[in-house]
Amino acid sequence: MDNITFERMNELIRILEEASYDYYVLDYPKITDQEYDAYYRELETIEKIHPEWVLETSPTKKVGGEVIDEFKKIEHKIPMLSLGDIFNEEEIIDFLKRIESSNVHSNYVCELKIDGLSVSLHYEKGVLTTAATRGNGIVGEDITHNVKTIKSIPLRLKEPLDIEVRGEIYMSKKTLATINKERISKGEKPLQNPRNAAAGSIRQLDSKIAAQRNLDAFLYHLPNPLDYGIKTHHEALDFLKKLGFKTNPNNKIVKNINEVMEYIHEKEKIRDSLPYDIDGIVIKVDSIEDQQRLGFTARTPRWAIAYKFPATEVLTKLNNIIFTVGRTGKITPNAILDPVQLMGSTISRATLHNEDYVKAKGLMIHDTVSIRKAGDVIPEVVEAKIERRTGKEIPFEMITNCPICNTKLIKKEDQTDYFCPNNNCPARHIESFIHFVSRPAMNIDGLGDRLMEDLYNFNFIKSIKDIYKLKDKKEELTKLEGYGEKSVNNLLNAIDESKNNSLERLLFALGINNVGKEKAKILAKEYKNIDSLSKATYEELLNIDDIGPIIANNVVNYFSDENNLKTIEELKQLGLNMTYEGEEVNLNESFNNKRFVLTGTLTKLTREEAKMLIENAGGKTAESVSSKTYAVIVGDNPGSKYNKAKQLNIPIWTEEEFLEKIKN
């Protein structure tokens, strides 16, 4: 993090305080949850690095929002804390490992994280007496008069108990749609979303308005279960249901990380079909005794965590629009963005397709824009947030000359795209690079067409040797869209592994005219190393079976070119193998022409060694599980790929089974 200053810390505190006021007091947030989380994490990082700077009034010391003056204040006898947030599978694993390292071996309960408003309900002798919001965690707002209008909250329990219960008030999607349809017909502004609609409804001074909003509630927490002889969280949920409260039917007891991940993936799939909004999954230690042993931080319980689903649409800054040249000469404008997390990946750029696309969306440089993934895969710019413009935005202008060779661009009347007409434009060289790294050639997994175009256009690669110098650009590579540290490490490992390829792969990769994969293998077998081949005469080559005059002439011409010899020498210096290593593939019936996925930590060999064994047996490896996957090979802590294989009924092999099949 570059911006670690006392001034930045105070700026973050100001931003978060304003955001909390907008969210909790006014019920009209001006920034997204994703932006809030990013600012909050940045503040946490600064305070961790400089604990001497931490202020007692920091948002990290607080829980929830402010108490509004229009309502009577109610003090929570047991603090009403919020949950810590996590955002990916690694953080889920870390949370569970931390629990287990505390000598806790309890089951867990997974619950849907309802996107609504937290509430605390107090009953005396089974009769509802008060209802309060979370407020700041210590003091909440009295909303009893409105809560009494919610049909799913009982005014009288089935047992005459003195009890406090907690849960979430929400508005269903159907209710929101009905209300907004009526508001629009009256010329009124529609309510923003179910969460804000519920919060606004419950804070109405007139309970008649709340009653008309048809609110609902799920109850999910008993603050003092041991007082009622309850020893587990799932027993507490059953107890609440027995008393007459509405609990969520999706709650589930799970035993380990695999079952936790299976629950998460299952609920992600049905998320949109639920009648209410959820924004994540809550994971809780089931044993009440273990909950008490784990205890609390100043802000959150140590025994529970909230996994937040990746945002489906996020906001970021459009810093610039640059232009790239495709293999056909097509010119594409690209959005350069402030890096932002979206559905599990970091997005720093997105295609803007063509001039018409940019103008139709009215985009300007320095706009705040919303980003989503089209088809959950390709990042796209949805719209500019015009209300956030400051006057410093720069209008978009289409370029008139090629950004690579400066040739005047052309655009045919029936086309929307501009093209560079120069057949010798350096951008066209990208085709040779794409061929070099392709599967039949050097087989560098991860260097696909689009990434290769990006690396070329961003000046990472201008010649073949630059592919093998990418390790010097590791930090810059991690900033590319979709390429975090793990992806970059995998790519650099694949590049390094390709240095060991047998000579025939290199010969094919170099792109000698008419020398295909089979001819390259014939030449490699005959000459054994590239130095011998480079000295071969036309007559010698003609004497080789299946090598005709055209190929013989092309080989001689290739090795007569000083630039080609220079390239080969550079690749030698970079450690590429220049000799024939013999037959690459020993076909195995269990592997030949079949696709495999590796997941988890292998103990007897590295993942790269496992990939090599599979490919040497005629198989292929892939990073994701699909219907085309033949088998999934699992090590320790296999994660989501294991779960998907189970869902698709794909065979699952242990490491031992894999090694036995390879051996056979």
N, C-alpha and C positions, 0 to 999 in steps of 0.2 A: 504494500500500500504506500503510495507516494505522498498523499496529502495528510500526514500525521502532524497536526499542529493543534495548539490550544484553541486557536480561533476556529478551526474546523470543528472541533468538539462542541464548542458553544453554538456554532451554526446548526449542527445536527440536532442539538437539544432544542433549539428554537423551532426547527422544522417539525420535529416529532411532537412537541407540545402543541403546536398549531394543528397538526394532523389529528391528535387525540381529541382536541376540543371540537374540531369539525365532525369527527366520527362519533364520539360518545355523547356530546352535548347537543350539537345541532342536527345530528343524524343525517348529515349531507357531506360525505367525504369529498375532498378536493384532490386527493391523491389515491392511487390504487393500493390494495393490500401488498402487492408485489413491490411497489416503491417504498412503502412503509417498512417492510421487512428488510429491504436493502439498506435503508438509512439506519435502522435499528442495529443491524449486524455490523455496519461500519463503526457506529458509536461503541458497541461492545468491544470491537477489536482495538480501538484507540484506548479505551479505558483499561483493557487488559495489558497493553504495552506500557501505559503510563498510569498506574493505579494512584499515583500522587495527585493526579488531576481530577479524580472522580469527585463529583459534587453530590451532596445529599439530596439535591432536587433533581438529579438526573432521571430521565424516563426509565432507565434500567433499574431504578430503585422503587418504581411505582408499579401498581397493577391496575389495568383498566383506565377509565377516563375520569372526568370531573362529575361532581354532584351538582345538578341544576337547582336553582333556588326556588323554583315554583313548587317543588314537592318537599314534603316533610322528610327529614333524614332518619334513617334507621341504621343503627350500628350492628354489624355482624358479630355475634358472640364468638364464632369460629371464623377466622379470616376467609374470605371467598377469593382464593388465589386463581390466577389464570394458569394455563399450561405452557410449557416451553414448546417451541416449534422446531421441527426438523423437515428437511426438504428432499432427501434422496435415500436410496437403499443403504448406502454406506453409513449414514447417520443413524438409520434404524438399527443396523447391526451393532454400531458403537453403543447405542442406548441399551440394547439387550445384553451386550457383553459387560457393560458397567453394572447392570443389575446382578448378573451372575457372579461377577467378581466380588460382590458384597456378600457372597455365600447365601444368595437367595435362589431357591429352586422352585418358585411358585409357577403355576400356570399364569396365562395372561388373559385379559378380556379385551377384545377388539370391538370398537363401537364406531358408528358413523359420526363424523363431526358436523352437526347440524349448524347451518349458517343462519343464526338468529340472535336472540338477546338472552343472556343468562338471567336466571331468576332464582330467588330463595323464597321458599314458602314456609310459614310457621303455622302450626296447628296446636290448639289447646283443647284437650279432651276430645280430639278428633274433629274440631271445627276450625276452619281457616280464619286466622286472626290478622295476619299481615303478609304482604308480599313485597319483596324489595329487589331492585336491580343490584348488579355487582358493584356499581359505583367505582370507588377507588380501591375496592377490596376490603376496606375496613368499614366504610360507611357507604350505604346505598340509598336509593330513592324509594319512597313509599309509593307503590303502584297498585295497592290492594284493590282500589275501586275499579280499576280496569281489568285486573287479573280475574276478578269475580265474574267477568263477562265471558271468559274463555270456557267453552263447554267441556273441554277435555280435562279441566282442572276441577277436582271435586271440592264442593264447599264443606262437605262432611265426609269423613273417612269411614271405612267399614269397621274400624276399631277405635275406641275413644282414647287415642294416644296423644301425649304431648311430644311433638316431633318437628324437626326441621328437615326439609327435603329440597334438593336443588335440581335444576334442569334448564331447558332451553325453550323459549317462546319463539315461534316462527310463523310465517305466512306461507301457505302453499302456493305453488306456481299457478294453479287454476284460479285461486282467489285473486291473486295479483292481476292476472289477465282480465278477469271480470271487472275488477275495480277500475283498471286503466281504460278499459273499453268505455265504461260509463263516464270517466273523467274527460276523456278525449271528446266524447259526444257533447259534453257541456263546455268544451273549449278550455278545460283545465289542464295543467301540466301533469303528465303521467308520473306515477311513483317510480323511483329509480330502479329498485330491485327488491326481492322478497325480504332480505335482511333489513334494509333501511325502512321499508314499508312497515315491518313488524315493530321496529324500534320507535318509529314515529307514531304508530298507532297506540302503543302501550304508554306513551308519554302525553297523551291527550288529557287535558284537564276535564273534559266532558266525557264521561264513561259511555255515553250513547254512541259517540263516534267509534270508540274501541269496539263496542258490541257489533257495530255494522261491518267491521273489518274481518270478522270471522277468523280470528287468530287461533292457533293451536299450540300444543306444548308436548314435549317429551321430557320425562323425569329420568335422571340417570345417576344421582349421587345422594348418599346418606352420610352427612358429615361425622356422625358418631355411632357407627354400626355396632360397636361392642356393647353399648348400653342396651341393645335389643337382642343380645346373644348371637349376633351375626358375625361369622368369621371370615367370609369371603365376599368379594365384590359382586360375584354373580348371585350369591344368596341375597345380597342387598337389593339387587334388581328384581328378583322374584318377590321379595318382601314388599317392595314398592307397588308391584303389580297386584299383589294380594290386597293391599290397602285401598286399591281403586285408582291408582295412577296409571297413566298411559306411558309405557316404555317402548323403546324401539325394537321391532321384531328382528332386526339385523344384528343384534348383539351376539357375540360368539366367543366361547372359550377356546383358546389355542394354546399349544404346548411349546412351540419353538419358532425359530426364524422362518423356516419353510412355510409353516402354517400361517404365520403373520403375513408373509409376502403373498401367499395364495389368497388370503382374505382381501388384501389391498387390491390385487389385480382383478379379483372377482367383482369388487364394488366399483372399481373404476369403469368396468364394462357396463354396469347397470346405472351408473351415476345419472345420465341424462334422462333415463326412464323413470326415476324416482319422482314422486309428487311434490317433493320439497328440495331445496338446494342443500348440498353438502360441499364442504371445501377441503375435506381431508378425512383421516382416520385417527381415532384416539386409541392408544395402547396403554393398558393399565395392568399393574401387578394385581393378581386376583386375591392373594392372601392379605387380610387386613393386618395381621401381625407383622408380615414382611413390609407392608406399607409404612407402618409405624416405625419399624427399624430403619428404613431408608430415610424417612423424614422429609423435610422441606428445605429449600433455599429461602432467601428473603422474598422471592417472587413466585416460585413455582414448586410443586411437589416433585420429589426425586423419583417417585414410583409411577409416574404417568408422563406421557409425551403426546404431542399432536403432530402427526405426519400430514403436511399440507400438500395437496395435489399440485403438480406443476401447472402454472398459469396457462390458460388456453389463449389468452390475449393480454399483452402487456404494453406498457408505454415506455418509450425511450426517445433519445434525441437523434434527429437526422443531421449528422455533422457535415456531410458532403455528398455529392453525386459524382461518381467517376464513370468513365466509359471504358469498356473492354472490347477486344476484337476476337470473334469466334473463328473456328476453323474455316468457315465459308466466307469470312470477311464481314459477317454481320456485326453491327455495332450495338452494344447493349448498355444502357445506363444502369448503374448499381448504387443502391443506397449504402452509405458508410454510416454505421450507427454506433452509439454508445453501447458497449457490450451489455447484454441483458439475458437473464435466464428465461427460457421458454420451453416448457414441456421436456425438461431434463437436459437441455443442451444450451450452450452459450451462443447467442446470435450477435454478430457484429456487422453483418451485411446482408442485403437481400436484393434480388434482381428487381428492376423496375421495368423490364421487358422492352419498352420502346418509348419514343417521344409522346405518342398519343396517350399511353398509360399514365405517364407522369402528369400531363396536362389535365386529363380527365379527373385525377384525384386532387388537382390543385396543390401539389407539393411544392414546398419552398425549403431551401437549405436553412438549417437551424430550427425547423419546425419540431414540435413534440408530436410524435406519430405513434399510432397503435400498430402492433405487430402480432400476427398469428401464424400458425403453420397450416398451409393449405393441404388438406388431406392428412393432417397430423405429421407431415414430412417436410415440405418446402416452406421456408419462412417467406411471408409476404407482408407488404405494407398495406394496412387496411384503410387508414385515413389520417389526415392531419387534424390535430386538435386546434382548430382555429381560435378558440377562446383563450388559448394559452400564448398566443403570439404577442411579442413585445415590441414589434416594429423594427427589429434588427434582422429579420429574415431576408434571405436573398432569393429572388425569383429564379426559376429554372430556365436555362437556355441550352438548346440542343447544339452540339458541336457541328462544325461544317467540314473539318478535316480529320483524317485518321489520327488517333492519339499515338500510334506507333510509327507510321511512316510519313505522316502529314499529307498524304494524297487526298485530293478533294473527294468527299463522299458523294455517293449517288443514291437516289431513291426513285424507283419506278412508280408510275402513276397508280398502279393497282396494288402497291405494297405499303405496309406501315413501317417497315424496317429500312434503315440506312445501311449501306454496304461500302467497304473499302474495295475498289476495283483492282488494286495492285496485287497481281498474282505473286509477286516477289516480296510482299510485305513480310517483315520478320515474324509477325504473329502467326503466319502459316507454318512456321517451323514447329509449332506445337504438335502437329500431327506426327512428326518423327519421334517426339518425346513420348507421346501417348503410346505409339507402337513399341518403343523401347521397354516400357514398364509393363506392357500387357501380359496376360497370363501365359500365352504361348512363348513369349520372349523371356524377359528377366523375371516376370511373375512377381512384381512388387505389390503385395496386397495393400490396399488403402489408397494407392495413387490412381484414382479414377479420372475419367475425362475432365469432369468439372473442376476437381481439385488441381489437376495439372494446368488447366487454363488459368485458374486463380494464381497459382505459383508463378506462372509465366508472366501474367499481366502485372503482378505485384513485384516483379523483378527478383523473385527467389531463384528462378531457374532460367538461364539464357543459353545453356549448353548442357550436353549430357553429363559432363563431370559435375555440374552443380547439383545434380540429384544426390550424389554421394557426399556433398558438402552441406546438406540440409541440417545435419546435426549441429552445425555452428549457428543455425537460425532457430534453435529449439524454442526460445522464449517468444520470438515473433510468431512462430507457428501456432502456439497455444492460444493466440488471440484471434485466430481465424474461426469463423462460424462453424460450430460443430466439432471443433478439434481442441479438446481439453488436454491436460497433461497425459492422461492414460492413452488417449487416441494417438497423440504425437509419439509417445514412447513405442507404441505398437508399430507405427509407421516407420520410425527410425530403425527399429529392430528388423522389420521386413526388408528395408533397404540394405542393412548390413548383411543379412542372411543371403541376399541375392548375389553378393560378391563371391559366394562359394559355388554358384551355378557352373555346370559343365560348359565347355566351349561352344557346343552347338546352340545353346540358348543365346549366348552373346553374339554369335555370328548372325543368327536370325534377328536379334534385337538391333544390330547395327544398320539394318535396312539396305543391304547390298541388293541391287536390282535383280529381281527374279530368283533370289535365293530364299526359298521358303523354308519352313521348319524341317521338312524331310531332306532337302538338299543340304541344309546347314549341318545336319547330322552326318550325312555321307562325307562331307568335307572334313568335319571334325574327327571322324573315325580314321580317315585316310592320313591326315597330317599331324594329328595328336596335339599340336599347339599352334598358336596364332602366328608365331615367328616363322615357322616352317611354311604355313599357308601363305603368308605375305610374300614369300620368295618364289612361290610356285609359278611356273611359266604356263603360257597358253597351251603349249603342246602337252605338258604333263597333265594338266587338268582335263584335256580331251581324252586322255587314256583311262580316266576313271569312269566306271559304269554309271549311267544315268546323268552324267555331266556333259551337256552338249555345248556347241560353240557359243551360243548367246551367254549362258551362265559363265563359261570359261572366260569370255571376253570381259564380262562385267566384274568378275572377281579380280582379274589382272588390273583393270582400270581403277577399281576401288583402292587397291593397295599401292597404286602408282600416285595417288593424290596425297600430297604432303599434309593437307589438313586432316585427312582421315588417319594417317599414321600418327599425327600429333594427338588426335583424340584417343587412339589406342594406347599410346604411351602415357597419357594422363590417367587413363583408367587403370593401367598397370600400377602407377604410383599410388593410386587410391586403394589398391589391394584387391582388385578384381581378378578372379581366376582366369587364366588364359589357356588352360589345357583341357583335354577331353578326359572325363572321369569315368567313362564306361556307361553301361546301361543304367538309366536313372530309375526305371520303374520295374519292380518285381510284383506283377499283378497278383492280387489276393482276392478271391471270390467274394469275401465279406466286405471288401472296400472298393473294388474297381467300379469307377463311374458313379460312386455314391457320395452323398454329401453328409458331413458330420459337423457337429457343434460341440465345442469344449466349454465347460463352465466349472467354476470352483477352483480350488487350489489342488493341483496334482502333487503327489508326494515322492514318486519314484522317478519322475523326469519333468523337465520344464514344458511349458505349453508349446514353445517353438519346436522342441524335440518331438512332441506328440504330433504336431502338424506335419513335420517332415516325414514321420513314419506313415502317416495316413496318405500323404501325397506319393511317397515312394511305393505304396501298395496300390496306387491307381485311384485313390479317393480324392475328395476335395473337402476343404474346410470352409465354414461360413461363420459370421459373427452373430447371426440371429436365427432363431428357430422358426421354421415355416413348415408347410405341408410337404415341401420337397426334401426336408431333412430325413435322412435314413436312420440316424441314431444320435443321441446326445450322450456325451461322455462326461461324467460328473466326478469332481473331486470334493474336498471339504468345502462347506458353506456355498453350495451351488447357486442359490439365489433364484431370480425370476425365470431364467432359461429352463431350469429344472421344472418349475411349475407349468410353464407353457408346454413343455414336452408332455407332461401328464395330461394336460387339457386336450392336446391333439392326439393322444394315444401313440406317441412316437417312442420306440424302444429306448430305454435308459440303461447305459452300461456303466459299471463302476470302472475305476482305473485298472483293477485287476482283470476284469473281463476283457477290457480293451487290449491289454498286453497279451492275454492268452490268445485272443483272436488274431492279433498281429503275428504272434509266434507261430500259430498254425498255418 
